[in-house]
Each structure stands twice: as C-alpha cells, then as structure tokens.
C-alpha cells in the first residue's frame, strides 16, 4: 500500500509539473492555460483554501480539489501537446536539483526575515527606561 501511495504522489508531482509547463505553452488554449496555471500554483502554494490544522477538512482540499483540478485541466489540453509536456516534465524531474537556486531562495527568505524583524522590532524600549 505504501508503494502505491508513493507512486500516486510521483504521478501527482509529474502532473503538476506538466500543468505548469502547459500554462506557459502557446499551443494550449487560453482557458486550459488559466486552469492549468491555477491548479499548479494552488498545488505548489503553501496557502490552502482550507487550513490543514482543521481536522479532516484541512486535508480535504489536498485530497479532492487538487486531483480533480488536475484531471479537468489535463482533459482540456490537446492530447499531442500533453504527450510532449509530460515527457518534458519527466525529463525535468530526473535532473539533479539546482543548488544555486536553493541558495538564492534561502537567501531571499533570510533577507525577508531580517527586514521584517527590523521593521517590527519594538524601538525605544531601552530609551523609556533611562528617563
């Protein structure tokens, strides 16, 4: 059962990558592009329609909305284009991870955290105690 779940997760990952590519492909109709882009962005986004901390319902969107969106978006993509996009998605998943990209993303998160701390850190606490 665990192997089936792993295979299902790999298929979902491949389909999300395929949809991301479809959203940027000129051969895909605009309505399929819009849905493919929305589903891919929603699947990759850390923000959920229903937060995961809500028991049972929190995972409902991950188990229903994303797979149903993938199925619908894939049906809207022309079959010949879909075959090419799936092959490209599989090729991209076999590539090694880009460590430079990871470093850039981590640096941006660190910069954002420092900026937020600087903006919202209480100022004048030490000055008020001296007076």
OpenMM code with the backbone's topology and positions (N, CA, C; nanometers):
from openmm import Vec3, app, unit

residues = "UNK UNK UNK UNK UNK UNK UNK UNK UNK UNK UNK UNK UNK UNK UNK UNK UNK UNK UNK UNK UNK UNK UNK UNK UNK UNK UNK UNK UNK UNK UNK UNK UNK UNK UNK UNK UNK UNK UNK UNK UNK UNK UNK UNK UNK UNK UNK UNK UNK UNK UNK UNK UNK UNK UNK UNK UNK UNK UNK UNK UNK UNK UNK UNK UNK UNK UNK UNK UNK UNK UNK UNK UNK UNK UNK UNK UNK UNK UNK UNK UNK UNK UNK UNK UNK UNK UNK UNK UNK UNK UNK UNK UNK UNK UNK UNK UNK UNK UNK UNK UNK UNK UNK UNK UNK UNK UNK UNK UNK UNK UNK UNK UNK UNK UNK UNK UNK UNK UNK UNK UNK UNK UNK UNK UNK UNK UNK UNK UNK UNK UNK".split()
positions = [
    Vec3(0.0828, -0.1203, 0.0000),
    Vec3(0.0000, 0.0000, 0.0000),
    Vec3(0.0872, 0.1266, 0.0000),
    Vec3(0.1975, 0.1207, 0.0731),
    Vec3(0.2868, 0.2368, 0.0783),
    Vec3(0.3479, 0.2632, -0.0586),
    Vec3(0.3818, 0.1571, -0.1297),
    Vec3(0.4376, 0.1742, -0.2636),
    Vec3(0.3358, 0.2368, -0.3591),
    Vec3(0.2099, 0.1986, -0.3448),
    Vec3(0.1052, 0.2597, -0.4291),
    Vec3(0.0905, 0.4072, -0.3982),
    Vec3(0.0992, 0.4428, -0.2706),
    Vec3(0.0878, 0.5837, -0.2323),
    Vec3(0.2068, 0.6645, -0.2847),
    Vec3(0.3260, 0.6048, -0.2807),
    Vec3(0.4439, 0.6729, -0.3348),
    Vec3(0.4304, 0.6930, -0.4854),
    Vec3(0.3790, 0.5910, -0.5539),
    Vec3(0.3587, 0.6020, -0.6989),
    Vec3(0.2545, 0.7092, -0.7300),
    Vec3(0.1492, 0.7162, -0.6502),
    Vec3(0.0452, 0.8173, -0.6680),
    Vec3(0.1031, 0.9569, -0.6464),
    Vec3(0.1861, 0.9722, -0.5427),
    Vec3(0.2482, 1.1026, -0.5158),
    Vec3(0.3409, 1.1434, -0.6300),
    Vec3(0.4166, 1.0487, -0.6859),
    Vec3(0.5041, 1.0798, -0.8003),
    Vec3(0.4221, 1.1202, -0.9222),
    Vec3(0.3075, 1.0520, -0.9419),
    Vec3(0.2209, 1.0862, -1.0562),
    Vec3(0.1631, 1.2262, -1.0392),
    Vec3(0.1228, 1.2600, -0.9173),
    Vec3(0.0697, 1.3952, -0.8904),
    Vec3(0.1782, 1.4988, -0.9178),
    Vec3(0.2998, 1.4723, -0.8709),
    Vec3(0.4104, 1.5659, -0.8921),
    Vec3(0.4377, 1.5840, -1.0415),
    Vec3(0.4355, 1.4745, -1.1169),
    Vec3(0.4561, 1.4815, -1.2617),
    Vec3(0.3444, 1.5614, -1.3283),
    Vec3(0.2201, 1.5385, -1.2861),
    Vec3(0.1072, 1.6106, -1.3450),
    Vec3(0.1121, 1.7598, -1.3116),
    Vec3(0.1530, 1.7946, -1.1904),
    Vec3(0.1634, 1.9365, -1.1541),
    Vec3(0.2713, 2.0039, -1.2379),
    Vec3(0.3832, 1.9363, -1.2566),
    Vec3(0.4886, 1.9914, -1.3422),
    Vec3(0.4393, 2.0051, -1.4863),
    Vec3(0.3647, 1.9059, -1.5327),
    Vec3(0.3075, 1.9109, -1.6672),
    Vec3(0.2137, 2.0301, -1.6809),
    Vec3(0.1294, 2.0522, -1.5804),
    Vec3(0.0365, 2.1659, -1.5855),
    Vec3(0.1108, 2.2985, -1.5824),
    Vec3(0.2185, 2.3049, -1.5062),
    Vec3(0.2973, 2.4285, -1.5011),
    Vec3(0.3550, 2.4599, -1.6395),
    Vec3(0.4023, 2.3560, -1.7063),
    Vec3(0.4542, 2.3748, -1.8418),
    Vec3(0.3416, 2.4109, -1.9393),
    Vec3(0.2250, 2.3494, -1.9218),
    Vec3(0.1109, 2.3757, -2.0104),
    Vec3(0.0638, 2.5197, -1.9976),
    Vec3(0.0717, 2.5741, -1.8776),
    Vec3(0.0268, 2.7116, -1.8558),
    Vec3(0.1135, 2.8118, -1.9319),
    Vec3(0.2316, 2.7703, -1.9736),
    Vec3(0.3239, 2.8592, -2.0441),
    Vec3(0.3433, 2.8206, -2.1898),
    Vec3(0.2679, 2.7217, -2.2380),
    Vec3(0.2839, 2.6730, -2.3750),
    Vec3(0.1846, 2.7426, -2.4678),
    Vec3(0.2325, 2.7926, -2.5802),
    Vec3(0.1482, 2.8670, -2.6753),
    Vec3(0.0463, 2.7780, -2.7461),
    Vec3(0.0685, 2.6476, -2.7500),
    Vec3(-0.0227, 2.5569, -2.8206),
    Vec3(-0.1455, 2.5193, -2.7376),
    Vec3(-0.1460, 2.5568, -2.6117),
    Vec3(-0.2566, 2.5231, -2.5211),
    Vec3(-0.3581, 2.6375, -2.5249),
    Vec3(-0.4892, 2.6073, -2.5366),
    Vec3(-0.5916, 2.7130, -2.5367),
    Vec3(-0.5870, 2.7948, -2.4077),
    Vec3(-0.6312, 2.9196, -2.4174),
    Vec3(-0.6198, 3.0112, -2.3036),
    Vec3(-0.6930, 2.9607, -2.1794),
    Vec3(-0.8107, 2.8998, -2.1967),
    Vec3(-0.8873, 2.8530, -2.0808),
    Vec3(-0.8178, 2.7346, -2.0136),
    Vec3(-0.7517, 2.6507, -2.0925),
    Vec3(-0.6752, 2.5392, -2.0355),
    Vec3(-0.5500, 2.5926, -1.9653),
    Vec3(-0.4881, 2.6956, -2.0248),
    Vec3(-0.3725, 2.7595, -1.9616),
    Vec3(-0.4102, 2.8178, -1.8262),
    Vec3(-0.5233, 2.8875, -1.8228),
    Vec3(-0.5665, 2.9509, -1.6982),
    Vec3(-0.5908, 2.8464, -1.5893),
    Vec3(-0.6631, 2.7410, -1.6238),
    Vec3(-0.6915, 2.6369, -1.5249),
    Vec3(-0.5633, 2.5635, -1.4860),
    Vec3(-0.4785, 2.5315, -1.5816),
    Vec3(-0.3528, 2.4617, -1.5526),
    Vec3(-0.2644, 2.5459, -1.4609),
    Vec3(-0.2546, 2.6745, -1.4891),
    Vec3(-0.1749, 2.7633, -1.4049),
    Vec3(-0.2306, 2.7738, -1.2643),
    Vec3(-0.3629, 2.7841, -1.2531),
    Vec3(-0.4258, 2.7934, -1.1220),
    Vec3(-0.4032, 2.6658, -1.0410),
    Vec3(-0.4254, 2.5509, -1.1034),
    Vec3(-0.4096, 2.4231, -1.0320),
    Vec3(-0.2642, 2.4028, -0.9907),
    Vec3(-0.1703, 2.4304, -1.0797),
    Vec3(-0.0290, 2.4139, -1.0472),
    Vec3(0.0120, 2.5088, -0.9347),
    Vec3(-0.0306, 2.6331, -0.9437),
    Vec3(0.0035, 2.7301, -0.8387),
    Vec3(-0.0591, 2.6903, -0.7055),
    Vec3(-0.1836, 2.6443, -0.7076),
    Vec3(-0.2503, 2.6032, -0.5849),
    Vec3(-0.1825, 2.4802, -0.5247),
    Vec3(-0.1434, 2.3856, -0.6089),
    Vec3(-0.0787, 2.2642, -0.5586),
    Vec3(0.0584, 2.2950, -0.4988),
    Vec3(0.1285, 2.3922, -0.5552),
    Vec3(0.2620, 2.4264, -0.5078),
    Vec3(0.2616, 2.5309, -0.3973),
    Vec3(0.1493, 2.5972, -0.3781),
    Vec3(0.1407, 2.7055, -0.2812),
    Vec3(0.1308, 2.6520, -0.1382),
    Vec3(0.1945, 2.7201, -0.0448),
    Vec3(0.1797, 2.6800, 0.0959),
    Vec3(0.0460, 2.7248, 0.1553),
    Vec3(-0.0280, 2.8059, 0.0820),
    Vec3(-0.1566, 2.8561, 0.1306),
    Vec3(-0.2671, 2.7664, 0.0772),
    Vec3(-0.3517, 2.7171, 0.1668),
    Vec3(-0.4613, 2.6280, 0.1302),
    Vec3(-0.5948, 2.7000, 0.1418),
    Vec3(-0.6927, 2.6529, 0.0664),
    Vec3(-0.8284, 2.7034, 0.0768),
    Vec3(-0.8834, 2.6751, 0.2157),
    Vec3(-0.8593, 2.5544, 0.2640),
    Vec3(-0.8979, 2.5138, 0.3993),
    Vec3(-0.7681, 2.4811, 0.4727),
    Vec3(-0.7350, 2.5536, 0.5815),
    Vec3(-0.6081, 2.5286, 0.6516),
    Vec3(-0.5979, 2.3839, 0.6999),
    Vec3(-0.4763, 2.3287, 0.6940),
    Vec3(-0.4544, 2.1887, 0.7282),
    Vec3(-0.4767, 2.1581, 0.8763),
    Vec3(-0.4721, 2.2584, 0.9621),
    Vec3(-0.4899, 2.2299, 1.1047),
    Vec3(-0.6352, 2.2004, 1.1418),
    Vec3(-0.7279, 2.2245, 1.0510),
    Vec3(-0.8683, 2.1902, 1.0760),
    Vec3(-0.8833, 2.0393, 1.0532),
    Vec3(-0.9269, 1.9650, 1.1571),
    Vec3(-0.9336, 1.8188, 1.1438),
    Vec3(-1.0192, 1.7755, 1.0246),
    Vec3(-0.9748, 1.6769, 0.9543),
    Vec3(-1.0372, 1.6129, 0.8384),
    Vec3(-1.0549, 1.7098, 0.7217),
    Vec3(-1.1237, 1.8205, 0.7420),
    Vec3(-1.1492, 1.9152, 0.6331),
    Vec3(-1.0206, 1.9796, 0.5815),
    Vec3(-0.9201, 1.9909, 0.6681),
    Vec3(-0.7953, 2.0549, 0.6295),
    Vec3(-0.7242, 1.9837, 0.5166),
    Vec3(-0.7362, 1.8530, 0.5134),
    Vec3(-0.6704, 1.7765, 0.4075),
    Vec3(-0.7646, 1.7453, 0.2918),
    Vec3(-0.8902, 1.7827, 0.3047),
    Vec3(-0.9888, 1.7555, 0.2012),
    Vec3(-0.9518, 1.8237, 0.0694),
    Vec3(-0.9044, 1.9484, 0.0777),
    Vec3(-0.8682, 2.0178, -0.0463),
    Vec3(-0.7489, 1.9509, -0.1133),
    Vec3(-0.6539, 1.9014, -0.0332),
    Vec3(-0.5381, 1.8337, -0.0917),
    Vec3(-0.5770, 1.7005, -0.1554),
    Vec3(-0.6759, 1.6350, -0.0997),
    Vec3(-0.7156, 1.5033, -0.1492),
    Vec3(-0.8224, 1.5076, -0.2576),
    Vec3(-0.8975, 1.6184, -0.2667),
    Vec3(-1.0050, 1.6282, -0.3653),
    Vec3(-0.9843, 1.7394, -0.4680),
    Vec3(-0.9623, 1.8593, -0.4210),
    Vec3(-0.9562, 1.9746, -0.5113),
    Vec3(-0.8392, 1.9631, -0.6088),
    Vec3(-0.7208, 1.9317, -0.5573),
    Vec3(-0.6033, 1.9242, -0.6446),
    Vec3(-0.6170, 1.8121, -0.7482),
    Vec3(-0.6491, 1.6866, -0.7079),
    Vec3(-0.6626, 1.5827, -0.8107),
    Vec3(-0.7738, 1.6103, -0.9119),
    Vec3(-0.8873, 1.6629, -0.8655),
    Vec3(-0.9958, 1.6938, -0.9595),
    Vec3(-0.9560, 1.8069, -1.0542),
    Vec3(-0.8852, 1.9060, -1.0024),
    Vec3(-0.8357, 2.0143, -1.0878),
    Vec3(-0.7361, 1.9640, -1.1904),
    Vec3(-0.6497, 1.8715, -1.1491),
    Vec3(-0.5527, 1.8131, -1.2416),
    Vec3(-0.6257, 1.7372, -1.3528),
    Vec3(-0.7231, 1.6555, -1.3143),
    Vec3(-0.7978, 1.5771, -1.4137),
    Vec3(-0.8659, 1.6685, -1.5153),
    Vec3(-0.9327, 1.7730, -1.4664),
    Vec3(-1.0035, 1.8640, -1.5560),
    Vec3(-0.9065, 1.9387, -1.6467),
    Vec3(-0.7981, 1.9891, -1.5905),
    Vec3(-0.7019, 2.0654, -1.6715),
    Vec3(-0.6375, 1.9770, -1.7779),
    Vec3(-0.6055, 1.8539, -1.7429),
    Vec3(-0.5433, 1.7630, -1.8391),
    Vec3(-0.6381, 1.7307, -1.9540),
    Vec3(-0.7663, 1.7204, -1.9246),
    Vec3(-0.8639, 1.6931, -2.0313),
    Vec3(-0.8780, 1.8091, -2.1282),
    Vec3(-0.8439, 1.9298, -2.0850),
    Vec3(-0.8560, 2.0474, -2.1711),
    Vec3(-0.7337, 2.0691, -2.2604),
    Vec3(-0.6246, 2.0015, -2.2297),
    Vec3(-0.5014, 2.0165, -2.3082),
    Vec3(-0.5074, 1.9218, -2.4271),
    Vec3(-0.4745, 1.9691, -2.5472),
    Vec3(-0.4733, 1.8806, -2.6648),
    Vec3(-0.3822, 1.7590, -2.6410),
    Vec3(-0.4285, 1.6380, -2.6778),
    Vec3(-0.3533, 1.5146, -2.6474),
    Vec3(-0.2093, 1.5126, -2.6975),
    Vec3(-0.1853, 1.5604, -2.8187),
    Vec3(-0.0483, 1.5586, -2.8724),
    Vec3(0.0437, 1.6491, -2.7905),
    Vec3(-0.0079, 1.7631, -2.7508),
    Vec3(0.0696, 1.8570, -2.6695),
    Vec3(0.0934, 1.7979, -2.5311),
    Vec3(-0.0077, 1.7321, -2.4764),
    Vec3(0.0029, 1.6714, -2.3437),
    Vec3(0.1151, 1.5664, -2.3399),
    Vec3(0.1263, 1.4860, -2.4449),
    Vec3(0.2320, 1.3845, -2.4505),
    Vec3(0.3694, 1.4513, -2.4447),
    Vec3(0.3872, 1.5576, -2.5214),
    Vec3(0.5152, 1.6291, -2.5214),
    Vec3(0.5438, 1.6926, -2.3858),
    Vec3(0.4415, 1.7534, -2.3259),
    Vec3(0.4613, 1.8202, -2.1968),
    Vec3(0.4919, 1.7203, -2.0865),
    Vec3(0.4281, 1.6038, -2.0894),
    Vec3(0.4582, 1.5002, -1.9889),
    Vec3(0.6008, 1.4502, -2.0042),
    Vec3(0.6468, 1.4351, -2.1272),
    Vec3(0.7847, 1.3919, -2.1494),
    Vec3(0.8827, 1.4969, -2.0965),
    Vec3(0.8531, 1.6227, -2.1209),
    Vec3(0.9381, 1.7313, -2.0702),
    Vec3(0.9356, 1.7355, -1.9176),
    Vec3(0.8190, 1.7166, -1.8579),
    Vec3(0.8074, 1.7159, -1.7115),
    Vec3(0.8874, 1.6009, -1.6515),
    Vec3(0.8815, 1.4837, -1.7143),
    Vec3(0.9585, 1.3686, -1.6659),
    Vec3(1.1080, 1.3950, -1.6780),
    Vec3(1.1473, 1.4578, -1.7882),
    Vec3(1.2890, 1.4908, -1.8069),
    Vec3(1.3364, 1.5885, -1.6998),
    Vec3(1.2540, 1.6871, -1.6693),
    Vec3(1.2911, 1.7868, -1.5675),
    Vec3(1.2983, 1.7263, -1.4279),
    Vec3(1.2162, 1.6273, -1.4006),
    Vec3(1.2196, 1.5660, -1.2676),
    Vec3(1.3420, 1.4770, -1.2492),
    Vec3(1.3995, 1.4274, -1.3574),
    Vec3(1.5193, 1.3437, -1.3474),
    Vec3(1.6458, 1.4267, -1.3301),
    Vec3(1.6379, 1.5547, -1.3605),
    Vec3(1.7564, 1.6404, -1.3472),
    Vec3(1.7935, 1.6569, -1.2006),
    Vec3(1.9215, 1.6733, -1.1719),
    Vec3(1.9613, 1.6988, -1.0331),
    Vec3(1.9115, 1.8357, -0.9886),
    Vec3(1.8943, 1.8496, -0.8606),
    Vec3(1.8447, 1.9756, -0.8046),
    Vec3(1.9471, 2.0867, -0.8264),
    Vec3(1.8980, 2.2063, -0.8458),
    Vec3(1.9834, 2.3215, -0.8670),
    Vec3(2.0178, 2.3815, -0.7312),
    Vec3(2.1406, 2.3630, -0.6871),
    Vec3(2.1824, 2.4114, -0.5557),
    Vec3(2.1946, 2.5638, -0.5534),
    Vec3(2.2263, 2.6231, -0.6663),
    Vec3(2.2341, 2.7692, -0.6720),
    Vec3(2.0947, 2.8285, -0.6529),
    Vec3(1.9945, 2.7676, -0.7132),
    Vec3(1.8576, 2.8140, -0.6953),
    Vec3(1.8136, 2.8025, -0.5504),
    Vec3(1.8501, 2.6930, -0.4855),
    Vec3(1.8182, 2.6743, -0.3442),
    Vec3(1.8844, 2.7821, -0.2598),
    Vec3(2.0104, 2.8118, -0.2889),
    Vec3(2.0828, 2.9141, -0.2137),
    Vec3(2.0167, 3.0510, -0.2309),
    Vec3(1.9727, 3.0821, -0.3513),
    Vec3(1.9072, 3.2110, -0.3765),
    Vec3(1.7759, 3.2206, -0.2992),
    Vec3(1.6960, 3.1141, -0.3029),
    Vec3(1.5679, 3.1151, -0.2313),
    Vec3(1.5913, 3.1285, -0.0813),
    Vec3(1.6868, 3.0544, -0.0264),
    Vec3(1.7156, 3.0651, 0.1167),
    Vec3(1.7653, 3.2046, 0.1536),
    Vec3(1.8480, 3.2638, 0.0684),
    Vec3(1.8969, 3.3992, 0.0940),
    Vec3(1.7820, 3.4996, 0.0926),
    Vec3(1.6877, 3.4835, -0.0006),
    Vec3(1.5725, 3.5739, -0.0057),
    Vec3(1.4858, 3.5593, 0.1186),
    Vec3(1.4640, 3.4355, 0.1651),
    Vec3(1.3852, 3.4147, 0.2881),
    Vec3(1.4559, 3.4777, 0.4083),
    Vec3(1.5875, 3.4607, 0.4174),
    Vec3(1.6637, 3.5190, 0.5268),
    Vec3(1.6565, 3.6718, 0.5217),
    Vec3(1.6712, 3.7284, 0.4029),
    Vec3(1.6608, 3.8728, 0.3863),
    Vec3(1.5226, 3.9234, 0.4276),
    Vec3(1.4181, 3.8509, 0.3871),
    Vec3(1.2819, 3.8899, 0.4251),
    Vec3(1.2625, 3.8829, 0.5761),
    Vec3(1.3171, 3.7796, 0.6407),
    Vec3(1.3040, 3.7668, 0.7864),
    Vec3(1.3760, 3.8804, 0.8577),
    Vec3(1.4954, 3.9146, 0.8117),
    Vec3(1.5708, 4.0250, 0.8721),
    Vec3(1.4972, 4.1573, 0.8519),
    Vec3(1.4443, 4.1786, 0.7327),
    Vec3(1.3707, 4.3016, 0.7043),
    Vec3(1.2458, 4.3130, 0.7921),
    Vec3(1.1710, 4.2053, 0.8046),
    Vec3(1.0515, 4.2071, 0.8898),
    Vec3(1.0881, 4.2296, 1.0362),
    Vec3(1.1952, 4.1671, 1.0832),
    Vec3(1.2388, 4.1882, 1.2215),
    Vec3(1.2782, 4.3337, 1.2427),
    Vec3(1.3483, 4.3910, 1.1465),
    Vec3(1.3900, 4.5307, 1.1579),
    Vec3(1.2687, 4.6245, 1.1581),
    Vec3(1.1705, 4.5963, 1.0718),
    Vec3(1.0525, 4.6832, 1.0631),
    Vec3(0.9637, 4.6760, 1.1867),
    Vec3(0.9489, 4.5574, 1.2432),
    Vec3(0.8516, 4.5398, 1.3507),
    Vec3(0.9121, 4.5235, 1.4895),
    Vec3(1.0439, 4.5279, 1.5007),
    Vec3(1.1065, 4.5164, 1.6314),
    Vec3(1.0741, 4.6426, 1.7109),
    Vec3(1.0286, 4.6274, 1.8348),
    Vec3(0.9916, 4.7463, 1.9133),
    Vec3(1.1133, 4.8358, 1.9364),
    Vec3(1.0943, 4.9629, 1.9075),
    Vec3(1.2025, 5.0607, 1.9230),
    Vec3(1.1727, 5.1474, 2.0452),
    Vec3(1.2751, 5.1965, 2.1050),
    Vec3(1.2577, 5.2904, 2.2162),
    Vec3(1.2314, 5.2241, 2.3493),
    Vec3(1.2357, 5.0931, 2.3584),
    Vec3(1.2110, 5.0258, 2.4864),
    Vec3(1.3205, 5.0633, 2.5841),
    Vec3(1.4457, 5.0611, 2.5393),
    Vec3(1.5581, 5.0953, 2.6274),
    Vec3(1.5610, 5.2424, 2.6613),
    Vec3(1.5173, 5.3324, 2.5738),
    Vec3(1.5163, 5.4753, 2.5967),
    Vec3(1.4152, 5.5142, 2.7036),
    Vec3(1.3013, 5.4492, 2.7036),
    Vec3(1.1964, 5.4811, 2.8004),
    Vec3(1.2406, 5.4437, 2.9404),
    Vec3(1.3202, 5.3439, 2.9584),
    Vec3(1.3630, 5.3009, 3.0913),
    Vec3(1.4689, 5.3943, 3.1481),
    Vec3(1.5464, 5.4638, 3.0635),
    Vec3(1.6508, 5.5557, 3.1110),
    Vec3(1.5928, 5.6846, 3.1664),
    Vec3(1.4787, 5.7258, 3.1184),
    Vec3(1.4220, 5.8560, 3.1596),
    Vec3(1.3598, 5.8534, 3.2948),
] * unit.nanometer
topology = app.Topology()
chain = topology.addChain("A")
for resn in residues:
    res = topology.addResidue(resn, chain)
    for name in ("N", "CA", "C"):
        topology.addAtom(name, app.Element.getBySymbol(name[0]), res)
